[in-house]
Amino acid sequence: RVQKFLASLPDNNAAVPGALDDDGAPRRSPVPRASSDAMRSDGQAASSRDRREKEVTCVRLPPRGASNRGWTTAVYEVQNCLPPAACDRAREAVNEAFDAGRTTDRGVSLPTQDVMVSSLPQRCQDEIKEALEVAASRVSRELPGVTLEFVMSRAFVIVYDAKRQRGLKKHTDGRKEGATLLLLISKPQRDFVGGGTRFFPGILESSFDAKPSCGSTIVFPSDTLQHEGLPIKRGRRLLVCVFATKKPLPGAGPAGDEATAASASASSGTPDAAAPSGDAPSGA
């Protein structure tokens, strides 16, 4: 029965009736390759992400006392997500789009002018996506039972310009059960002076600043941690921003370290600030 079943299957390499090749032999039908090529492409992308994830370093901020705080006030810096050459390409494309007026207005209480990542050249989009995926995957390893997922079509670039918008006042990003990812593509002290992201973990804890290097990503909770974009003094500071959602892993318990987070929030006095209306951009 097995032999009969196998014999009934179509032969992808069967001879094409009436067709001969250059040597006079029956011409064989080509084996479909579209699916194998797609699988190879997906596999190469996954392999590249895995390799990049091994090359990055994840640091929890601030260095002193950070390990004692739950997710509600956690801040991670994933260093070297985007290679220097990719940063240069993205920065050039964003500056060109911004100077040409190809911007979008985001937010209501905190309006800004940003450049959508989807408007950049495809190579830049692909490189930025991989960098953000590496950062999200690396930080997910620090969050028990959950993974961070985002929609790339919603990613945008915050543009701080010394002659226009220099910074952003204190706020939360208003994304329930989510995280904000900020990827810096400008070089400190060369492209801009000043700036940074100031975080306010609670009334019993001191604020602290995050000043990542070019190509590094800051990751923090969107709805519980107040922060502000410190004003720049010169130049232009560009940050790719995307909002991620915490998704429970199959077979995992409650998403994230919620009990630890609630306890840390209560002990630190983290304020439950009202989220800004509209699509509030992250201040960084």
N, C-alpha and C positions, 0 to 999 in steps of 0.2 A: 504493500500500500504506500509506503514511504517513497519507493522508487517511482510509482505511478504519479504521486503528488509532485515530486521533483521534476518529472518529465513534463508535467502540465504547465510549469512555470515558464514565462516568456524568456527567451534567450536574448539578453541585451547585446550579445556579440554574434547574433545569427546573421547568416548571409542575406543580403538584400536581393530579392528575386530579380533576375535579369540584369543585375548590375555587376560590372567587372572593374577591378582596379587596373593600374598601369601594367601590371605583370600578367593580366588575363585571368587572375584568380577572382573568385566571388568576393564582392565588396562586403565588408562587415559593417553593421550599423554601429555608430559610435555609442560608447557608454555615457549616459548622462553624467555631467560633472558639476552642475549648478549647486546641488545640495552639498557635495563634498567640498567645493570651494567655499561655500558659506560657513560650513563647520570649521574649515581650516582658518578662515578669517576670524571667527569668534574665538577659536582656541588661541590664535596669536595675540588677540587683544587681551584675553584673560592672562596669558603668560606674561605679557608686558606689564600688566597691572600688578601681578604677583611679584615680578622682579623689582618694580619700582617701590612696592610696599616694603620690601626687604632693605631698601636703600634709605628710607626715611627714618627720622627719629621723632618720637612722640614724647612731649614734655608737658606735665601738668603745671599750671600757673596758679598763684605765685609759687616759687620753689619752697618757701617755708610755710608749713601748715596746710598745704594744698591737699594732701592725702586724707585729711580728716573731714573734708567737706563732701556732701552728697552731690548728686547730679545737678540739683537746682542751682548751685553756685559754681559748678565745675567749669574750668577753662583749659582747653588743650591747645598746644601749638605743635602742629605736624610740620617738621622742617624739611625743606628741599623737595616739595611735591612736584614743582614745575621746573624743569631745567632752565638755565640762564638763556639759552638761545630761544626757547619757546616763550619765555617772559618777554624777550626783546620783540618777537613777532607780534605777540598779543598787545604789548604796550603801543607799538607803532600803529597797529590797526585801530585801537581804541582812540588814540589821540587824533587820528585822521577823521574818524567818525564824529568825534565830539566837536572838532574844529569846523566840520562841515554842517553841524547842526542836526546830525542824525541821532537825536536823543529822545528819551521818553520821560514824561513826568510821573513820578511815583509818590505815593503817600498823600495824606491829607493834612494831618497835624504836623508832619515832618516832610514837607515836599523837597524833592531833590530832582536833579536831572541826571539820568543814567544812560548808558549805552547797553542795549541788549546783546548778550553773547551770540544769539542767533543771527545777528547782523554782521558778524565778523567772518573773515574767510574760513572755509571749512577746516583747513588744517589747524587754525587757531582753536576752533570749536572742539575738535577732537582732542587736542593736547590739553585744553582746559578741563574737558570732561574727565579725562584719565586722571589728571591731578586731583580733582575733587573726589573722584571715586576712591583713589588711594587714601586720601585724608579720611573720608567717611568710613572706609573699611578698617583703617588703623585705629580710629577712635572707637569704633564698634567693639573692638576687642577689650576695651576698658569698661564697657557697659554690659553687665551680666544679663544674658537672655534676650538681647535686642540687637538690631542692626539699623543703621541709618540709611535711609533711601531718599532720593530726591529726583525731581523732574528737571532735566537739563534745559528744556525749552523755557523755563522760568528764570534761569540764571541771568544776572545783569551785572554791569560794572559800575560801581560807585565812583564818581569823579569828584575829587576835592581839588579845587583850583584856587591858588592864592589870590587871584583877581576876581573870583566869583564866590562860590560857596567854599569856605575854608574848613568847616567842621560841622558837627551835628550835636544838638543838645541831648541831655540825658533822656533815655527812653528804654522800653523793652520792645521786642519785635512782634509780640502778640501772636505767636504761633504755638497753640496748645500741643503739648506732648511732642515738641519738635526741637530742632537744633538749627543754629545759624552757622554757615561755613563762609569764611572770608579768606580769599586768596590774594595776597599782595603781589602785584606784577610790576611795581615801580621800585627803583633802587633808592633806599634812604641815603641822604646826603648828596646824591647826584641828581635825582629827579625831583626831590622835594626835601624841605627842611621842616622839622617839627612833626606834628601829627601823632597818631597812635590811638589805641582804644583804651579808655579808662573804664574799669569795672567796679561796681559797687555791690559787693556780696551781701551786706547787711549792716544794720546799725551797730553791731558789736564787732565788726571787722573793718579793717582799714581798706580803702580803695587801693587798686593797683593798676598798673599800666601794662599793656601788651604791645610790644613794638617788634613785630616779626621781620625777618630778613626777606628779601625779594625771593619769591617762589615758595614761601611757606604759608600755611593755612592755620587760621585760628578757628576753633570749634567751641561753641558754648550753647547753653539752653536758650531757646528763643523767648520763652514767655515768663521766665522767673528771674532772670539776671539783668538788672539795669546796667546800662553802659552808655558811653558817649564817644563821639568822634572828636578827638582833640584837634584844634585848629592847626593848619600848617602855616608856616611863615613865608615859604617861598616854593615855587614850582607847582607840580601837579602830582597828586597821589591817587593811584588807581587800585581798586580792590574788586575782585570778582566776588559776588555774593549769591548764595543760593540757600533756600530754606529746606531742611530735610525733616523727615518724619521718622519717629522711632517705631520700628516694626518688630513684634515679638518673633523670636526664632521658633521653628516648629518644635513642639514638646517642651518649650520653656514655660516658666511660671509667669507671674505678673511682669509686665514690661519694665526692665530697668531696675535700679535699686531704689524703688519708690519709698520703701519704709525708711531706708537710710536718708533719702532725700528729704522726706517730710520731717524727720528728726533734726537733720542739719538745718533746715529752714526755720524750724521753730526755735532752735537754740541760738541761731545767729540773728534772728529777727529780720529775715529777708522780707521786704515789703511786697505785698501783692498789688503791684502797681497796675493800674488800668492800661490795657493795651491800646496803642494809638489806633484810630479808625483808619480804614483803607489798607493798602499794601505798604506798611511802614518799612523803609529801608533800614538796614542795620547801620549803626554808627560805628565807624572804625577808623 
